[in-house]
Amino acid sequence: MIFLEKSSAFTVEFSADLHRRLPIEESFDCVSTVFDLKQGQGELIFIDGFAKDEVMEKIMEHMMKLDPLAEASVSGWLARQIPYLEVEGTTDLAQAADAVLSGTLLFLAEGAQEAVLIDARSYPVRSMQEPEDDRVLRGSRDAFVETLIFNTALIRRRIRDPKLIYEYVQVGSRSKTDVVLCYLRDKVDQELLEKVRTKLNDTEVEGLSLSQESLAECLLPRQWLNPLPRIRFTERPDTASASILEGNLIVLTDNTPSAMILPTHFFDFFQEANDYYFPPLIGTYLKLVRILIFFLTLFFTPCWYLALSCPWLLPESLHFILIEQTAAIPVLAQLLIIEVMIDGLRLASLNTPSSLSSAFSILGAVILGEYAVSTGWFNGEVILYMAFVALSNYAQPSFELGYSFKFFRMSLLILIALLGPWGLLLGTAAILVLMLKTDTLSGNYCYPLYPYDGTKLRSLLLRKPADHRHPGRPS
């Protein structure tokens, strides 16, 4: 870049330092454009792909027609000349480089005592289609996307309250990932907010390579052997907005369509958007059915295996559930093998093209089901009960909770094989102790069951009608 003799030392040195800090010469998408102004020259530095060509053309065309700079504060000059864009002046080299890498345009003018950041970013974004794993029969069909500013707009559209605060934080020494804390200033738990804010500011990582999962591991205490999920995720703006109105804290991370809901306790995972798009009676019924079915997935096969191991514990009327013909593989091994095979089929289906997924499902069901029984390796009852367990896992939306119950179920089967009825009792007690000892960001994991809060527990288990009272009207 060439400057006239009257160019200020600041402009020359700042441009040279910025060229050394940014990979302008090495990386093709980091662009520096020099153009003539009415007086002297100007330079625009930006990342190709974050700024649209037509926007860049309009900005450069407009700048070349502006009157000569008459003051040292170029940001104040441009704020009057370009009032429809966010304009900010800076003399901080690190701030300027970080802003360019995040998509902001940087403008340098001859004679200026500061660089100007022009926020004219345009991030790539996919369509806001309904999320695959959190569908509803009624209600809105939009969903969060990977672009952070779009996600904040989706929440702001639903909560038009000046007390809705978006607090911005950058995490990662290299990635500098944008993270936003969303909350209502007068309803959020201030102790929780301060704890999360402190953890984010004290996090020392190079980058959030796995987006929200990496961030969750930074926020929570390390418990490697504990499979219980301690953070609830959602891709639905209506669910996130409802959580904010309840006083929860929402954490949005750039480059991910999932929002983190804090605080999270065990019973929060049984809530689903479908329950609230139906009348209270139907919503309560669906919620109770979901809870019942999900707990059956934990105890169904262990209790059945206990009945096979100790048939004298069964009344005469239930002897029909016993296996009459033995297979080549022991029942315990059959149950554990099918547990692993279900995950194998699930992983295979993720890598199967969508056009072949239906054929893959039929092929897997026929070959691994019917032929496994006909060859005498597996019992038909085992296939039936494990199919029920596999399908019931989809009754609730949290995959993490489903896998934690899967590990608990397999542990119960092994304990029953070793200790009989005592294995079931000891395994159940160990699960309860683990849940009570699980650390969360706020309160006990089993809240509101322990410590007991009847009002909160009823609101989680039962679908209450909406409260339409006026804010100033007494109860």
Stockholm file with secondary structure:
# STOCKHOLM 1.0

chainA/1-475         MIFLEKSSAFTVEFSADLHRRLPIEESFDCVSTVFDLKQGQGELIFIDGFAKDEVMEKIMEHMMKLDPLAEASVSGWLARQIPYLEVEGTTDLAQAADAVLSGTLLFLAEGAQEAVLIDARSYPVRSMQEPEDDRVLRGSRDAFVETLIFNTALIRRRIRDPKLIYEYVQVGSRSKTDVVLCYLRDKVDQELLEKVRTKLNDTEVEGLSLSQESLAECLLPRQWLNPLPRIRFTERPDTASASILEGNLIVLTDNTPSAMILPTHFFDFFQEANDYYFPPLIGTYLKLVRILIFFLTLFFTPCWYLALSCPWLLPESLHFILIEQTAAIPVLAQLLIIEVMIDGLRLASLNTPSSLSSAFSILGAVILGEYAVSTGWFNGEVILYMAFVALSNYAQPSFELGYSFKFFRMSLLILIALLGPWGLLLGTAAILVLMLKTDTLSGNYCYPLYPYDGTKLRSLLLRKPADHRHPGRPS
#=GR chainA/1-475 SS CCCCTTCCHHHHHHHHHHHHHTTTTTCTTEEEEEEECSSSEEEEEEEBTTBCHHHHHHHHHHHHTSCCCCSSCHHHHHHHHCTTSEEEEECCHHHHHHHHHTTCEEEEETTCSSEEEEECCCCCCCCCCCCTTSCCSSSCCCCCCSCHHHHHHHHHHHCCCTTEEEEEEEECTTTCEEEEEEEETTTSCHHHHHHHHHHHHHCCCSCCTTTHHHHHHHHSCCCTTCCCCCSEEECCHHHHHHHHHTTCEEEEETTCSCEEEESCCGGGGGCCGGGGGSCHHHHHHHHHHHHHHHHHHHHHHHHHHHHHHCGGGSCGGGGGGSCSSCCSSCHHHHHHHHHHHHHHHHHHHHTSCGGGHHHHHHHHHIIIIIIHHHTTSSCHHHHHHHHHHHHHGGGSSCHHHHHHHHHHHHHHHHHHHHHTHHHHHHHHHHHHHHHHHCCCSSSCTTTTTTTTCHHHHHHHHSCCCCCCCCTTSCC
#=GC SS_cons         CCCCTTCCHHHHHHHHHHHHHTTTTTCTTEEEEEEECSSSEEEEEEEBTTBCHHHHHHHHHHHHTSCCCCSSCHHHHHHHHCTTSEEEEECCHHHHHHHHHTTCEEEEETTCSSEEEEECCCCCCCCCCCCTTSCCSSSCCCCCCSCHHHHHHHHHHHCCCTTEEEEEEEECTTTCEEEEEEEETTTSCHHHHHHHHHHHHHCCCSCCTTTHHHHHHHHSCCCTTCCCCCSEEECCHHHHHHHHHTTCEEEEETTCSCEEEESCCGGGGGCCGGGGGSCHHHHHHHHHHHHHHHHHHHHHHHHHHHHHHCGGGSCGGGGGGSCSSCCSSCHHHHHHHHHHHHHHHHHHHHTSCGGGHHHHHHHHHIIIIIIHHHTTSSCHHHHHHHHHHHHHGGGSSCHHHHHHHHHHHHHHHHHHHHHTHHHHHHHHHHHHHHHHHCCCSSSCTTTTTTTTCHHHHHHHHSCCCCCCCCTTSCC
//
